[in-house]
């Protein structure tokens, strides 16, 4: 029987057990890995914010110098 001829209910009855089987295969990270990854994300976000703030300030000053605005 092809999936085109199966009813939506029949497809759902086949789909959800498959989802359950796949969910049992998931390997969750340890608490230590989660904390380490979260810390890395916050550090990287802070570094990126500082970098873009510096680049933005430099670009702002260059543009103002070019168009002759003094601040």
Helices and strands as residue ranges (DSSP letters): H 8-24, H 31-67
